[in-house]
Amino acid sequence: MLVAGINRERDVNKECENRQVLDLPSNYQNEDEAIKELFNMLNHYNKNQVPYTLIPGMGEKYNSNTFVRGMIEAGGFVLPSNAGAPVPGYHNTIPENRFR
């Protein structure tokens, strides 16, 4: 299963080469409110996890890129038009109902 977590021991700590700042959606009053909702969505997701695979095709298996895309979309953020690098699984997304 694809498990969500924060600063896990096995996480890779590598600087992002193409970081993009997302605009704050209008449904949040400030960044603190948006961050709180993202944590709520993460906690809800961990009760509704999906199957994991390293490089997903279309369908019912997902990876960390599909997780990030699903969380961005479920949070109401606008997706970057181009990730700037190959991102396996970014074409797929975890359904919003897994986060809410």
C-alpha positions as CSV (number, residue, x, y, z in Angstrom):
1,M,0.0,0.0,0.0
2,L,1.1,3.6,-0.6
3,V,1.5,5.1,2.8
4,A,1.7,8.9,3.4
5,G,4.0,10.3,6.0
6,I,6.1,13.3,6.9
7,N,10.0,13.2,7.1
8,R,10.1,9.4,7.3
9,E,13.4,7.7,8.1
10,R,13.5,6.2,4.6
11,D,12.7,9.4,2.7
12,V,15.3,10.6,0.2
13,N,16.7,14.0,1.2
14,K,17.6,15.5,-2.2
15,E,17.2,19.1,-3.2
16,C,14.5,19.7,-5.7
17,E,15.9,20.9,-9.1
18,N,12.7,22.4,-10.5
19,R,10.6,23.7,-7.5
20,Q,7.5,25.6,-8.4
21,V,5.5,27.7,-6.0
22,L,1.7,27.1,-6.2
23,D,-0.7,30.0,-5.8
24,L,-3.0,29.8,-2.8
25,P,-6.5,28.8,-3.8
26,S,-9.2,31.3,-2.9
27,N,-11.0,28.7,-0.6
28,Y,-8.2,29.3,2.0
29,Q,-7.9,32.5,4.0
30,N,-4.1,32.0,4.4
31,E,-1.3,29.5,4.1
32,D,-1.8,28.2,7.7
33,E,-5.4,27.2,6.8
34,A,-4.2,25.5,3.6
35,I,-1.4,23.6,5.4
36,K,-3.9,22.4,8.1
37,E,-6.2,21.1,5.4
38,L,-3.4,19.3,3.6
39,F,-2.5,17.6,6.9
40,N,-6.2,16.7,7.4
41,M,-6.3,15.2,3.8
42,L,-3.1,13.3,4.5
43,N,-4.6,11.7,7.7
44,H,-7.8,10.9,5.8
45,Y,-5.8,9.3,3.0
46,N,-4.0,7.0,5.4
47,K,-7.4,5.5,6.3
48,N,-8.1,5.1,2.6
49,Q,-4.8,4.0,1.1
50,V,-4.3,2.8,-2.5
51,P,-2.0,0.0,-3.9
52,Y,1.6,1.0,-4.6
53,T,3.7,0.4,-7.6
54,L,7.0,2.0,-8.7
55,I,6.0,3.0,-12.2
56,P,2.2,3.0,-12.6
57,G,0.2,2.8,-15.8
58,M,-3.4,3.9,-16.0
59,G,-5.5,2.2,-13.4
60,E,-5.6,1.2,-9.8
61,K,-1.9,1.3,-8.8
62,Y,-0.1,4.5,-7.8
63,N,3.2,6.0,-6.7
64,S,4.4,9.1,-4.8
65,N,4.0,11.2,-7.9
66,T,0.3,10.2,-8.3
67,F,-0.1,10.9,-4.5
68,V,1.3,14.5,-4.9
69,R,-0.9,15.2,-7.9
70,G,-4.0,13.8,-6.2
71,M,-3.3,15.9,-3.1
72,I,-2.7,19.1,-5.1
73,E,-5.9,18.6,-7.0
74,A,-8.0,17.6,-3.9
75,G,-6.7,20.7,-2.1
76,G,-7.9,22.9,-4.9
77,F,-4.5,24.0,-6.1
78,V,-3.8,24.5,-9.8
79,L,-1.4,21.9,-11.1
80,P,1.9,23.1,-12.8
81,S,1.5,22.7,-16.5
82,N,4.9,21.1,-16.8
83,A,6.8,19.3,-14.1
84,G,10.1,20.2,-15.8
85,A,11.4,16.6,-15.7
86,P,10.2,13.1,-16.4
87,V,7.7,12.3,-13.6
88,P,6.5,8.6,-13.8
89,G,2.9,8.4,-12.8
90,Y,2.1,12.1,-12.9
91,H,-0.4,11.4,-15.7
92,N,-2.4,9.4,-13.2
93,T,-4.0,10.7,-10.0
94,I,-5.3,9.2,-6.8
95,P,-9.1,9.9,-6.6
96,E,-10.1,12.9,-4.5
97,N,-12.4,10.7,-2.3
98,R,-9.3,9.1,-0.9
99,F,-8.3,12.5,0.6
100,R,-11.7,13.6,1.8
